[in-house]
Amino acid sequence: MSSTSGPFPVDDAVRARLAGTNINPDTLLATDYLNHFNEIIMLLEMVPDMPDMLDEAKAWQPKDYVEHFASSTCPFRDLAIELYPHVPTRYKEPFETTILQLQAVIDGTLRHAETALSRDDARLLRQKITIALEPMHRLVDVAGSIIHGADKALSQDEIDAVLDD
């Protein structure tokens, strides 16, 4: 009748509230949060061909999970916020680690892009952004996997290896 996910019971009442959402009943995390990062990735993908987009990309601000849903028009935003404190540690820790890694790659990419533009170096701009897109996509994939039940973030060595490729 009822199943548990960490210390928070996902009983029939909670399961009914999860219906029609993209909140995973085991991890209590929603894939909708990843849209926040997909937005900046799409902006950065446009910058080499439209350097003016860098200003818009620089205006993007990271939001944690609760901040994202608090400012969202998502129909299940309140439920996502309510459940976040109950996300089992085995998912929450690697999820938050992955998000911090992703934000670090984004921040570095924005700095490199700004430097390349200040030098009026279109080749360097394209190179820096192209190199950074792979780890960004990979980290979004890792976060998505955690949302769907994986409980492992990339280690710093794995991140460094992706960045070196």
C-alpha positions as CSV (number, residue, x, y, z in Angstrom):
1,M,0.0,0.0,0.0
2,S,2.6,2.6,0.9
3,S,6.2,2.7,-0.1
4,T,8.9,4.7,1.6
5,S,11.6,6.8,0.0
6,G,14.2,7.5,2.6
7,P,12.6,8.9,5.7
8,F,9.6,10.4,3.9
9,P,6.7,8.1,3.3
10,V,5.3,8.2,-0.3
11,D,1.9,6.9,0.6
12,D,-1.2,6.7,-1.6
13,A,-2.1,10.3,-0.8
14,V,1.3,11.6,-1.8
15,R,1.4,9.3,-4.9
16,A,-2.0,10.8,-5.9
17,R,-0.5,14.3,-5.6
18,L,2.4,13.3,-7.8
19,A,0.2,12.1,-10.6
20,G,0.6,14.4,-13.6
21,T,3.8,15.9,-12.4
22,N,7.4,15.1,-13.4
23,I,8.4,14.6,-9.7
24,N,9.9,11.2,-9.3
25,P,8.1,9.3,-6.5
26,D,11.4,7.7,-5.3
27,T,13.8,10.7,-5.4
28,L,11.1,13.4,-4.9
29,L,13.0,15.5,-7.5
30,A,11.5,17.1,-10.6
31,T,13.1,17.3,-14.0
32,D,11.5,20.7,-14.5
33,Y,14.4,22.2,-12.6
34,L,16.8,21.3,-15.4
35,N,15.0,23.7,-17.7
36,H,16.8,26.5,-15.8
37,F,20.1,25.1,-17.0
38,N,19.0,24.2,-20.4
39,E,18.1,27.9,-20.9
40,I,21.7,29.1,-20.2
41,I,23.1,26.3,-22.3
42,M,20.9,27.3,-25.3
43,L,22.0,31.0,-24.9
44,L,25.7,30.0,-24.8
45,E,25.3,27.8,-27.9
46,M,24.1,31.0,-29.7
47,V,26.9,33.2,-28.6
48,P,29.6,32.2,-31.1
49,D,27.3,33.1,-34.0
50,M,25.6,36.0,-32.2
51,P,28.1,37.6,-29.7
52,D,25.4,40.1,-28.6
53,M,23.7,37.1,-26.8
54,L,26.6,37.1,-24.3
55,D,24.9,40.0,-22.4
56,E,21.7,38.0,-22.1
57,A,23.7,34.9,-21.0
58,K,25.5,37.0,-18.4
59,A,22.2,38.2,-17.1
60,W,21.2,34.6,-16.3
61,Q,21.5,33.9,-12.6
62,P,21.8,30.5,-11.0
63,K,18.9,29.4,-8.8
64,D,18.7,26.6,-6.4
65,Y,15.9,24.1,-6.6
66,V,13.5,25.9,-4.3
67,E,14.3,29.3,-5.8
68,H,13.6,27.9,-9.3
69,F,10.2,26.6,-8.3
70,A,9.3,29.6,-6.2
71,S,9.6,31.8,-9.4
72,S,8.1,29.2,-11.7
73,T,4.7,29.0,-13.2
74,C,4.9,25.2,-13.1
75,P,1.5,23.8,-11.9
76,F,3.2,21.6,-9.3
77,R,5.6,24.2,-8.0
78,D,4.2,24.2,-4.5
79,L,4.5,20.4,-4.3
80,A,8.1,20.4,-5.6
81,I,9.0,23.0,-2.9
82,E,7.2,21.1,-0.2
83,L,8.9,17.8,-1.0
84,Y,12.5,19.1,-1.5
85,P,13.4,19.0,2.2
86,H,12.4,15.4,2.2
87,V,14.6,14.3,-0.7
88,P,16.5,11.3,0.5
89,T,20.2,12.2,1.3
90,R,21.4,9.5,-1.1
91,Y,19.9,11.6,-4.0
92,K,20.1,15.1,-2.6
93,E,23.8,15.2,-1.9
94,P,24.9,14.0,-5.4
95,F,22.2,16.2,-7.0
96,E,23.4,19.3,-5.2
97,T,27.0,18.5,-6.0
98,T,26.2,18.1,-9.6
99,I,24.4,21.4,-9.7
100,L,27.3,23.1,-8.1
101,Q,29.7,21.6,-10.7
102,L,27.4,22.7,-13.5
103,Q,27.2,26.2,-12.1
104,A,31.0,26.3,-11.9
105,V,31.4,25.3,-15.6
106,I,28.8,27.9,-16.6
107,D,30.6,30.6,-14.6
108,G,33.9,29.7,-16.1
109,T,32.5,29.7,-19.6
110,L,30.9,33.1,-19.2
111,R,34.3,34.5,-18.0
112,H,36.2,32.9,-20.9
113,A,33.6,34.2,-23.4
114,E,33.8,37.7,-22.0
115,T,37.6,37.6,-22.2
116,A,37.5,36.3,-25.8
117,L,35.0,39.1,-26.8
118,S,37.0,41.8,-25.1
119,R,40.0,40.6,-27.3
120,D,37.7,40.6,-30.3
121,D,38.7,37.0,-30.9
122,A,35.8,35.1,-32.5
123,R,37.9,31.9,-32.9
124,L,38.7,31.8,-29.2
125,L,35.1,32.6,-28.3
126,R,33.9,29.7,-30.4
127,Q,36.6,27.4,-29.0
128,K,35.9,28.2,-25.3
129,I,32.2,27.8,-25.6
130,T,32.4,24.6,-27.8
131,I,34.7,23.0,-25.3
132,A,32.5,23.8,-22.3
133,L,29.2,22.7,-23.9
134,E,30.1,19.0,-23.6
135,P,30.6,19.0,-19.8
136,M,27.5,21.2,-19.4
137,H,25.4,18.7,-21.3
138,R,27.0,15.8,-19.4
139,L,26.3,17.4,-16.0
140,V,22.6,18.1,-17.0
141,D,22.4,14.4,-18.0
142,V,23.9,13.3,-14.6
143,A,21.5,15.6,-12.7
144,G,18.6,14.0,-14.8
145,S,19.9,10.5,-13.9
146,I,19.9,11.4,-10.2
147,I,16.3,12.8,-10.5
148,H,15.4,9.4,-12.0
149,G,17.0,7.4,-9.3
150,A,20.8,7.2,-9.8
151,D,22.7,8.2,-6.6
152,K,26.1,9.1,-8.0
153,A,27.5,12.5,-9.0
154,L,30.6,12.8,-11.1
155,S,33.8,12.9,-9.1
156,Q,36.1,15.9,-9.5
157,D,38.5,13.6,-11.4
158,E,35.7,12.7,-13.8
159,I,34.8,16.4,-14.3
160,D,38.4,17.2,-14.9
161,A,38.6,14.4,-17.5
162,V,35.5,15.7,-19.3
163,L,36.9,19.2,-19.3
164,D,40.3,17.9,-20.7
165,D,38.6,16.0,-23.6
